[in-house]
Amino acid sequence: MSSDTYHAPAPPPDVPVLEARGLTKHFPVKGLRSHAVVHAVDGVDVSLRSGQVVALVGESGSGKSTIARLLARLYTQTSGEILLHGEPVTAHRGRAFRRYCRRVQMIFQDPFGSLNPVHTIRYTLTRSLRIHQPKLRGQALEDALEALLNRVQLQPERYVDKYPHELSGGQRQRVAIARALAADPEVLLADEPISMLDVSIRIGILNLLKDLRDRLGIAILYITHDIASARYFADETRVMYAGRIVEHGESELVTQEPAHPYTQLLVRSAPDPENLAAQDRTGANGEPPSMVRPPEGCRFSPRCPFATDLCRSTVPALVPVGDGRKVACWGYVEASDVEPAERDLLPVLGAARVGVSA
Ligand SMILES: Nc1ncnc2c1ncn2[C@@H]1O[C@H](COP(=O)(O)OP(=O)(O)OP(=O)(O)O)[C@@H](O)[C@H]1O
């Protein structure tokens, strides 16, 4: 990165920098003599815009990391499209692929594992700068290295010659972010970037990412199981359950007035979102479903206290519920929008609809 100002080509305002449409990934199940697959991601749409953070929230195993890896082109999708500035992305190797990888960088959960312990910070960052900006030489390379460390709020003279084991977890994650910035990316895919860090330093990393969003105009996909951090950090929140998006909208709305019974369960179980198996006050209970044989219809229906036969048999589409929010739940579908025979099967969510116009 050669200066403080964002100089990637500005997309037209209504074209997302990076977009996924109907993204689907099925992993073959190894060892079985069948065509069984893990339905990790099914028909997911995501749009990332310059200077915006989108949070992807859900329990472990809901498919969040698979989406990040598909967008980073570490996996090939089973179906669906990925578009960069509105252009379909198809390359898996060669120059076009390398150009895509420069624009779309990933930050991993584990800053301990993602930095090579035998190299200094200078080596790691200089190597990344050389790969992504090969014209930088001599003093210009030194200046870029210094700018990168300043950008992630690490004093160059203090940290540049240190090894990863001499840094704290938060400092290591800052170096990992600096390495991604060396490519001058337009998109950062941050997969649980704070979950392995001490609680006391998490906010500092989120504030750094916010600063990159605001000052460099970077689009950020923030993957987390912690819906409270999505409220703090993300402009938009998408809630995933068993490979599908069940609700999305402005983070403030989704986190303060959750509409989908699963989002309500997530919000109620914060700050311990992994502890969802016990009976919840809404009556939702049980475990996430098998992803090899996911339930027909709404995948949340086996756990949902409001589920009817319609929920158990037919997948609900994402329907608008006002203020730009969409929810995939039969409880929000207007009776006039379904066949007369199905009207009696629409679930009545009662108190679950609080805060959302019917
Ligand atoms: N390479 C793979 N081969 C087979 N199955 C996989 C593979 N990667 C992920 N899965 C399965 O796909 C589903 C979604 O996994 P994924 O890691 O995307 O979920 P996640 O929401 O990111 O969970 P976590 O927060 O635990 O990382 C899980 O059932 C997982 O076991």
The ligand as an SDF file (V2000), in Angstrom:
LIG
                    3D

 31 33  0  0  0  0  0  0  0  0999 V2000
  -13.6680  -29.6800    3.6130 N   0  0  0  0  0  0  0  0  0  0  0  0
  -14.8250  -30.1630    4.1100 C   0  0  0  0  0  0  0  0  0  0  0  0
  -15.2220  -31.4230    3.8170 N   0  0  0  0  0  0  0  0  0  0  0  0
  -16.3920  -31.8990    4.2900 C   0  0  0  0  0  0  0  0  0  0  0  0
  -17.2420  -31.2060    5.0840 N   0  0  0  0  0  0  0  0  0  0  0  0
  -16.8850  -29.9530    5.4040 C   0  0  0  0  0  0  0  0  0  0  0  0
  -15.6700  -29.3570    4.9400 C   0  0  0  0  0  0  0  0  0  0  0  0
  -15.5770  -28.0820    5.4280 N   0  0  0  0  0  0  0  0  0  0  0  0
  -16.7060  -27.8960    6.1590 C   0  0  0  0  0  0  0  0  0  0  0  0
  -17.4780  -29.0070    6.1480 N   0  0  0  0  0  0  0  0  0  0  0  0
  -18.7830  -29.1840    6.8000 C   0  0  0  0  0  0  0  0  0  0  0  0
  -19.6200  -28.1480    6.3120 O   0  0  0  0  0  0  0  0  0  0  0  0
  -20.4450  -27.6460    7.3430 C   0  0  0  0  0  0  0  0  0  0  0  0
  -20.2130  -26.1580    7.5010 C   0  0  0  0  0  0  0  0  0  0  0  0
  -18.9050  -25.9550    8.0250 O   0  0  0  0  0  0  0  0  0  0  0  0
  -18.2620  -24.5130    8.2560 P   0  0  0  0  0  0  0  0  0  0  0  0
  -16.8710  -24.6990    8.7860 O   0  0  0  0  0  0  0  0  0  0  0  0
  -18.4270  -23.7050    7.0260 O   0  0  0  0  0  0  0  0  0  0  0  0
  -19.2200  -23.9160    9.3870 O   0  0  0  0  0  0  0  0  0  0  0  0
  -18.9490  -22.6530   10.3440 P   0  0  0  0  0  0  0  0  0  0  0  0
  -20.2790  -22.0260   10.5300 O   0  0  0  0  0  0  0  0  0  0  0  0
  -17.8590  -21.8210    9.8040 O   0  0  0  0  0  0  0  0  0  0  0  0
  -18.5020  -23.3550   11.6790 O   0  0  0  0  0  0  0  0  0  0  0  0
  -17.2620  -22.9470   12.6380 P   0  0  0  0  0  0  0  0  0  0  0  0
  -17.6810  -21.6730   13.2950 O   0  0  0  0  0  0  0  0  0  0  0  0
  -17.1810  -24.1120   13.5790 O   0  0  0  0  0  0  0  0  0  0  0  0
  -16.0640  -22.8210   11.7400 O   0  0  0  0  0  0  0  0  0  0  0  0
  -20.1140  -28.4600    8.5890 C   0  0  0  0  0  0  0  0  0  0  0  0
  -21.0550  -29.5200    8.6880 O   0  0  0  0  0  0  0  0  0  0  0  0
  -18.7350  -28.9800    8.3010 C   0  0  0  0  0  0  0  0  0  0  0  0
  -18.5030  -30.2050    8.9730 O   0  0  0  0  0  0  0  0  0  0  0  0
  1  2  1  0
  2  3  1  0
  2  7  2  0
  3  4  2  0
  4  5  1  0
  5  6  2  0
  6  7  1  0
  6 10  1  0
  7  8  1  0
  8  9  2  0
  9 10  1  0
 10 11  1  0
 11 12  1  0
 11 30  1  0
 12 13  1  0
 13 14  1  0
 13 28  1  0
 14 15  1  0
 15 16  1  0
 16 17  2  0
 16 18  1  0
 16 19  1  0
 19 20  1  0
 20 21  2  0
 20 22  1  0
 20 23  1  0
 23 24  1  0
 24 25  2  0
 24 26  1  0
 24 27  1  0
 28 29  1  0
 28 30  1  0
 30 31  1  0
M  END
$$$$
